[in-house]
Amino acid sequence: MAKKEFIYRGKTLDELKKLSLAELAELLPARQRRCIERGFDDDKKKLIAKIAVKDRVKTHIRDMMILPQFVEKTILVHNGKEFMQVMIQPEMIGMFLGEVILTRKRVAHNNPGVGASKSSSTAKK
């Protein structure tokens, strides 16, 4: 079975990569469009330049929007404790890096420790 070609709002990935930011903003939802219209700060511009050169980049910038130029790159995003690896897929275009990386782990409770309840008390009276 052949792999289905990625299409975002009628544009292929190659067409999306050729678009300017203003043209891309017209295709994106409102929140992402406003983010592009406001412009990127210096840290985000540096990140975009770094990703254009390298395939593997570390960053703390969780509010960076995933652009078509990021596809097939590996980005290590900080979740507050460690850097989590993300392989950018075409379906992630328009999402923010913070949406992809979770900041909380699942809580796995175990048995209560000694002294946690009256019945587990080992102290003799």
RAFEN-V497134 format. One record per pair of residues at least 4 apart in sequence whose ideal C-beta (glycine too) atoms are under 7 Angstrom apart, sorted by the first residue. I is the first residue (numbers start at 0). GAP is how many residues later the second one is. Records with the same first field share a line. If there is no record, write none. Layout:
I->GAP, GAP
//
This chain:
4->7
5->6, 7, 84
6->4, 5
7->8, 19, 85
8->18
10->4, 5, 16
12->4, 55, 58, 77
13->4
14->4
15->8, 52, 77
16->51, 52
18->4, 5
19->4
20->4, 15
23->4
24->8, 11, 12
27->4, 5, 66
28->4, 65
29->4
30->4
31->4, 33, 62
32->4
33->4
34->30
39->4, 5
41->4
42->4, 18
43->4, 17, 20
44->4
45->4
46->4, 12, 14, 17
47->4
48->4
49->4, 7
50->6, 18, 19, 22
51->17
54->18, 19
55->18
56->18, 19
57->18, 25
58->16, 18
59->18
60->36
61->15, 34, 35, 36
62->33, 35
63->32, 33
64->29, 31
65->4, 22, 26, 27, 28, 29, 31
67->25
69->5, 18
70->17, 19
71->16
72->15
73->11, 13
74->11, 13, 22
75->7, 8, 9
76->6, 7, 9, 20, 24
77->5
78->5, 22, 23, 24
79->23
83->17
85->14, 15
87->4
91->8
94->4, 5
96->4
111->4, 5, 8
113->6, 8
114->5, 6
115->4
//
